């Protein structure tokens, strides 16, 4: 079964790179649907009632809106460019899970494995973002970005389900990615690669200890070193200096100031700082409330795992050398 997961992931990565190099709407739609089918294949490997329910909900919703998207692409050939682009833009917001179409995604997360959650929060978002990139000259979506940042920051508070918390975190990072897309594709690629790595490390950690709730007892480790590694990862994802997530946001904020986008800068900065609360909530549960170790649980460290834990802070100093 693990071999099938590796095969599916390799195909998804290949399709992502293939789609990123395409500029034809129908080809991008086709690649996006192929990636969706392979994602269903990865998710279906986790047997169980919750997995079947998740696949059915996700499949029905995605197929319905994919058919609408295909129809919009066909109608766009008849000189209705602005109207069709607006419809396509809202369909892409739906696939990304941004405001005002974020409710369906929040309802699904929490019932899937961490690998499926990672793929849905990363690789499956590449094609919708690429389609939005080709519509930048026609549509202005700054207001939707601001509202999505507010929703992601406010709704992430007081969530005990880690995947829901991470989904709201993904909404905030997507807003930063769309802002970066306004400036340059290079800054977007840097931020997106950093986010992919941070998210992969966090999902790997939670999958390793099989944790889905912040008060789940299986995460209780007596090692202070292990707790600080979790702390580093949470701060990196939150954008604290001097971690990987900080330098990504730092570059985008510098560009916003340089282009005199002061309102957007202060708005994004304020609610990103506000969202740090629910990042730290996860750490406080582990460090303060549930700090006792379980005698019957043993965690085996490895050098590769320790490298993954330390890399968020090391990456910052590596990037400073090249800037």
Secondary structure, DSSP 8 states (H G I E B T S, - for coil): -HHHHHHHHHHHHHHHHHHHT---HHHHHHHHHHHHHHHHHHHHTS-SHHHHHHHHHHHHHHHHHHHHHHHHHHHGGGS-HHHHHHHHHHHHHHHHT-TTS-HHHHHHTTSS-HHHHHHHHTGGGHHHHHHHHTTTTT---HHHHHHHHHHHHHHTTT--BHHHHHHHHHHHHHHHHHHHHHH-HHHHHHHHHHHHHHHHHHHHHHHHHT--BTT-GGG----HHHHHHHHHHHHHHHT-TTSHHHHHHHHHHHHHHHTT-HHHHHHHHHHHHHTHHHHHHHHHIIIIIT----TT------HHHHHHHHHHHHHHHHHHHH-
